[in-house]
Every structure is written in C-alpha cells, then in structure tokens.
Amino acid sequence: MSVATLSRSSEGLRDVYGRGMNIQSDVYKLPADAEEHDRLTLQHRIWKLMLGGTGLYPPEVENVIQRLLHPDRSSLDGNASPVVLDLGSGSGIWAAEMAAMYPHAMVVGLDLAEPKLHFVTTDLTKGLDAYRESFDLVHCRCVAGHLVDRIQLMREIAKVLKPGGLILLSDGNFHLYAPDGSHVPPASSPQFQVSNEVGQEMHGSWVSNWLSQVIGRVISATQDPEHAGGEHIGWLIRQEDQMEFLGEKAYYSPLILNRQNMEAASIEQNEIEEELTRLTGRNISNYLTASRHILLSAGISEETVDDWLARARVEMHVCNAPETWSLKWNVAWAVKKVPAGDC
C-alpha cells in the first residue's frame, strides 16, 4: 500500500506518492520536480515540430510578433525594450529560447515553482495586479486546463497586456483522436488486449482510459468543465471583451502510427511524423507516471492503477496499428483592444 507523504522536501516541494508537488497552490495537480521539468522540455520539442517555422509560435503570427518585438522599435508604452511574459513557464525552455531569439527584449517567466533560471515565482490565481499593462506579448501554454476558473485567467492576461499586445494561448486535449476526428473510446473491460497483428480491430484504448480517468477527475473540480481543453481556447478568449480574437489552429502529434498510410507523404513529412510519434510516446509514458498519484489519491487501488498503466504502455508499442491515433493540441491568438482615444 502506498502512503501519500505531505512533508516539505529539500527542493521546496512536498512529496506525494514519490513525486515532488509545488507548495504554492493545490490547483496544479501535476508534479513540479526535475523529472516533470524534463517532461515539459520534451513536450516543448513536440510543439516545435508541430508549429514549424521558429517553433516558438505559429507562423501565422510571425508578422505581428516581428512588429511587437522589432529591435528598432520601442515597446508599446514607449519603453526601450519590448517585454514578454511566459505565463506558467514550467521548465522555462520556451522563455529561454525566446530570450535567445530576441536578445533585445526582456523575457519574464512566471510559474508556481522556480526552474534553473531566474524566474518570478507566484500564483497567478491570486491575481497579477503588480504587472498591470506590463507586457507586449504573453505566452500561456498548457496552463488553462489546470485552472479552476479559466475566465479569471483571461481577465488576468488582459490585465497584464499592454493595449495592442498579443496573447498566445494554447492547450492540449484529453482525448485520443482517430483519423476521422472522432474520439478513440477508453478500453471498456479488463479483457481488452492490444495486439500487434496486422488488421487487428481495436475497440478501445488504455491510453484513452488513463486520460479519461485522470483528466476527467481534474476538470470535474473546475468551473464549466464543458469548456475545458484545447478545443475551447478560442471560445475562452472570446469571453474577454478586452480582447480582439484573431485566429486559432489545431495540431496533431501521433501516438500510435499506421505506417502503411505514410507512403503518399513526402520523405521529410514521414520523418517528422516518425519523430513526433517517438516524442509523443515518451511524453505520454512520462505523463502516466506523473499523474499516477491523482488516481491513487482518488482511492483507486494501486493494483488497478498499475494494471491500467502497464496496459497503456503496452498499447503504445503496438506495431502495424490499424489506424493512427493522435493527440490534439490547439493554439489561439488575439490582441488587446486599444481604447478609442489612443489610436
């Protein structure tokens, strides 16, 4: 039997079923330890492959960002340097790469736990009044889904953006997706077994089962669970009347790949798909471990949880899958409206 220890660790974290959790807030349910930072850095590599271009933001906003962060241009409020906020920095890799790409800009990372760079450690759910109209660009990736009140998140982002400033909001979804866009259902019974036999019909997914069990419990405690997940971030931005919605885009990273359907694609695209599949598999494998404590804390037996985990890992190594199953990620962008008299 596992026991959850709530003592404070030497890293300023508390131990829960062997993983280091932040001590700033109970809202964020995943670990904040070095192992989780490594997973988020890995996830960053997935985002870069999906986005293309610079890998740090969608190519569709390239012109806006170049205008906001141009080295020969003052920031929106006339200061010498543009200022960028990475809200919920995690490992800090996005902020570090943006700082390297735009060395003339000031890049600020804000998170509950401080990574191995100089970042601001604070809880955004308690408000960001100290940073009112401070930033030309706010980047917020895979944060909204962890918050109880996502409408408050948009209020805080609107608060810290300068008029004319850009928000990049992105998040993942808690389903596996079939090629036709439908959700891959969770495996329905313990008797369901994954086979690597060509043509084997797959009626459900153990990875989908895990995502449903874990994320379902997390979002059930939030406000408006029906609008949780990346598919709803465009809707979320539109709920803030200070923002002018500009666009959104969906990306897919394969977890289980049907290689027979790859022949028509270019060699370069096939290589990207293969790399995305490899990285997505590593990311989900690490996520299984990172979220295990959520199921244990919900009272599910360790035997059951570890059985689900083992089945999900076997499933991810299936060969010659009958169809590709993917994770879906969404990015949306908007600018803060400029008051009529300031144009």
MOHU-V338393 format. One record per residue. N is the residue number from 1. RES is the residue in one letter. SS is DSSP state (@ for helix, = for strand, . for the rest). NEAR is the number of other ideal C-beta (glycine too) atoms within 10 Angstrom. D_LAST is the distance of its C-alpha to the last C-alpha in Angstrom with 2 decimals. Layout:
# MOHU-V338393
n: (N/N)
res: (RES/RES)
ss: (SS/SS)
near: (NEAR/NEAR)
d_last: (D_LAST/D_LAST)
This chain:
# MOHU-V338393
n: (1/2/3/4/5/6/7/8/9/10/11/12/13/14/15/16/17/18/19/20/21/22/23/24/25/26/27/28/29/30/31/32/33/34/35/36/37/38/39/40/41/42/43/44/45/46/47/48/49/50/51/52/53/54/55/56/57/58/59/60/61/62/63/64/65/66/67/68/69/70/71/72/73/74/75/76/77/78/79/80/81/82/83/84/85/86/87/88/89/90/91/92/93/94/95/96/97/98/99/100/101/102/103/104/105/106/107/108/109/110/111/112/113/114/115/116/117/118/119/120/121/122/123/124/125/126/127/128/129/130/131/132/133/134/135/136/137/138/139/140/141/142/143/144/145/146/147/148/149/150/151/152/153/154/155/156/157/158/159/160/161/162/163/164/165/166/167/168/169/170/171/172/173/174/175/176/177/178/179/180/181/182/183/184/185/186/187/188/189/190/191/192/193/194/195/196/197/198/199/200/201/202/203/204/205/206/207/208/209/210/211/212/213/214/215/216/217/218/219/220/221/222/223/224/225/226/227/228/229/230/231/232/233/234/235/236/237/238/239/240/241/242/243/244/245/246/247/248/249/250/251/252/253/254/255/256/257/258/259/260/261/262/263/264/265/266/267/268/269/270/271/272/273/274/275/276/277/278/279/280/281/282/283/284/285/286/287/288/289/290/291/292/293/294/295/296/297/298/299/300/301/302/303/304/305/306/307/308/309/310/311/312/313/314/315/316/317/318/319/320/321/322/323/324/325/326/327/328/329/330/331/332/333/334/335/336/337/338/339/340/341/342/343)
res: (M/S/V/A/T/L/S/R/S/S/E/G/L/R/D/V/Y/G/R/G/M/N/I/Q/S/D/V/Y/K/L/P/A/D/A/E/E/H/D/R/L/T/L/Q/H/R/I/W/K/L/M/L/G/G/T/G/L/Y/P/P/E/V/E/N/V/I/Q/R/L/L/H/P/D/R/S/S/L/D/G/N/A/S/P/V/V/L/D/L/G/S/G/S/G/I/W/A/A/E/M/A/A/M/Y/P/H/A/M/V/V/G/L/D/L/A/E/P/K/L/H/F/V/T/T/D/L/T/K/G/L/D/A/Y/R/E/S/F/D/L/V/H/C/R/C/V/A/G/H/L/V/D/R/I/Q/L/M/R/E/I/A/K/V/L/K/P/G/G/L/I/L/L/S/D/G/N/F/H/L/Y/A/P/D/G/S/H/V/P/P/A/S/S/P/Q/F/Q/V/S/N/E/V/G/Q/E/M/H/G/S/W/V/S/N/W/L/S/Q/V/I/G/R/V/I/S/A/T/Q/D/P/E/H/A/G/G/E/H/I/G/W/L/I/R/Q/E/D/Q/M/E/F/L/G/E/K/A/Y/Y/S/P/L/I/L/N/R/Q/N/M/E/A/A/S/I/E/Q/N/E/I/E/E/E/L/T/R/L/T/G/R/N/I/S/N/Y/L/T/A/S/R/H/I/L/L/S/A/G/I/S/E/E/T/V/D/D/W/L/A/R/A/R/V/E/M/H/V/C/N/A/P/E/T/W/S/L/K/W/N/V/A/W/A/V/K/K/V/P/A/G/D/C)
ss: (./././././././=/./././././=/=/=/././=/=/=/././././././././././././@/@/@/@/@/@/@/@/@/@/@/@/@/@/@/@/@/@/./././././././@/@/@/@/@/@/@/@/@/@/././././././././././././././=/=/=/=/=/./././././@/@/@/@/@/@/@/@/@/././././=/=/=/=/=/=/././././././././=/=/././@/@/@/././@/@/@/./././=/=/=/=/=/=/=/././@/@/@/./././@/@/@/@/@/@/@/@/@/@/@/=/=/=/=/=/=/=/=/=/=/=/=/././././=/./././././=/././=/././././././././././././././././././=/@/@/@/@/@/@/@/@/@/@/@/@/@/@/@/././././@/@/@/././@/@/@/@/@/@/@/@/@/././././=/=/=/=/=/=/=/=/=/=/=/=/=/=/././@/@/@/@/././././@/@/@/@/@/@/@/@/@/@/@/@/@/@/@/@/@/@/@/@/@/@/@/@/@/@/@/@/@/@/@/././././@/@/@/@/@/@/@/@/@/@/@/@/@/@/@/././././././././=/=/=/=/=/=/=/=/=/=/=/=/./././@/@/@/.)
near: (5/14/6/13/11/9/8/11/13/6/14/14/19/17/18/19/18/13/19/21/25/22/16/18/15/9/17/20/18/21/24/25/20/14/13/22/19/12/23/23/16/16/24/20/16/21/22/17/16/20/19/11/12/14/16/19/23/21/12/15/20/12/9/18/23/11/13/23/22/13/10/5/13/12/21/21/14/6/13/8/15/26/22/26/27/26/24/22/30/25/22/23/23/26/24/19/16/22/19/9/14/21/10/13/20/17/27/21/27/21/25/21/22/18/21/10/14/9/18/14/15/16/15/22/18/10/13/21/9/9/21/12/14/20/29/26/28/26/24/23/23/17/20/23/19/21/19/15/14/23/14/14/22/24/14/23/26/20/17/24/27/22/15/18/28/25/26/22/27/24/24/24/20/22/22/24/20/16/12/6/10/10/15/22/15/20/24/10/7/10/6/16/12/21/14/11/11/10/7/13/7/19/10/17/27/23/28/22/21/26/24/18/18/24/20/13/16/20/19/9/10/17/13/14/12/7/17/24/19/25/17/20/23/18/13/21/21/14/14/21/9/16/21/14/15/15/12/20/17/15/21/18/23/21/24/24/24/14/14/12/13/16/7/7/12/9/8/8/11/15/11/15/21/14/14/22/19/13/20/24/19/16/21/20/17/17/20/21/16/20/22/22/22/19/21/20/14/11/6/15/12/13/8/13/22/13/13/23/18/12/19/22/17/13/24/20/11/17/11/14/22/16/15/20/25/24/24/19/22/19/24/24/24/25/20/24/16/14/9/6/5/8/7)
d_last: (63.85/60.53/59.45/55.84/55.78/53.03/53.81/51.22/51.68/51.72/48.26/46.76/47.05/49.37/51.86/51.90/54.50/54.36/50.60/48.33/45.78/42.98/43.76/40.23/39.94/42.06/39.12/39.22/42.58/43.08/44.55/42.72/45.60/46.02/47.31/44.20/41.97/44.04/43.43/39.65/39.85/41.91/39.37/36.71/38.92/38.93/35.14/35.11/37.66/35.90/32.40/33.65/31.55/30.75/32.11/29.41/26.86/26.92/26.70/24.14/21.45/22.67/19.88/17.16/19.32/20.14/16.55/15.98/19.44/20.04/22.41/20.92/17.40/16.52/15.47/11.99/12.79/14.46/17.95/20.49/21.00/19.20/20.83/22.28/24.06/27.05/27.65/31.36/32.46/36.09/37.92/34.85/35.37/31.86/30.36/33.07/32.50/28.72/29.46/31.95/29.64/26.73/28.75/25.95/24.03/25.16/26.40/27.42/29.85/30.39/33.54/36.43/38.89/38.45/39.34/40.84/37.69/35.77/33.65/32.45/34.85/33.56/33.57/30.17/31.76/32.03/28.31/25.96/24.74/25.48/22.76/19.81/16.47/18.64/18.33/16.36/18.92/21.40/24.56/26.87/30.01/33.01/32.11/31.11/34.63/36.20/34.34/35.69/32.33/29.84/27.37/27.33/26.57/23.30/22.45/23.22/21.24/18.08/18.93/19.32/16.39/13.31/10.00/9.86/13.57/16.41/19.52/22.79/25.25/28.80/32.22/35.71/37.78/41.19/43.15/44.95/44.12/46.62/45.83/45.24/42.50/44.80/45.41/48.58/50.56/52.06/55.69/57.59/60.80/62.46/64.62/61.71/62.27/60.17/62.21/61.54/63.81/62.27/61.44/61.75/59.81/57.44/56.97/54.64/53.12/53.89/50.53/48.96/51.34/50.16/46.45/47.19/49.34/47.04/43.52/44.77/45.93/42.70/40.37/42.85/42.01/38.25/36.21/35.83/38.03/37.49/33.97/35.04/34.93/32.72/32.96/30.83/27.92/25.70/26.72/26.09/22.45/21.97/23.42/20.42/17.83/15.06/15.62/14.87/18.26/18.59/22.34/25.66/28.99/32.56/34.99/38.74/41.15/44.83/47.21/50.31/50.40/52.50/53.26/55.07/51.79/50.32/52.48/50.15/47.24/46.90/48.61/45.30/43.97/47.31/47.13/43.67/44.99/48.04/46.09/43.68/46.76/48.39/45.41/44.68/48.34/48.27/45.11/46.61/49.96/48.38/46.33/49.64/50.92/47.73/47.66/51.44/51.31/49.19/52.08/54.72/52.93/52.90/56.68/57.31/60.40/60.19/62.58/60.34/57.13/58.80/60.32/56.92/55.57/58.51/58.23/54.51/55.28/58.13/55.93/53.39/56.23/57.35/58.23/58.00/55.85/56.01/52.22/49.17/47.60/44.11/41.53/38.07/34.80/31.28/27.86/24.56/20.98/17.56/14.12/12.73/10.03/6.66/7.05/6.02/5.80/3.81/0.00)
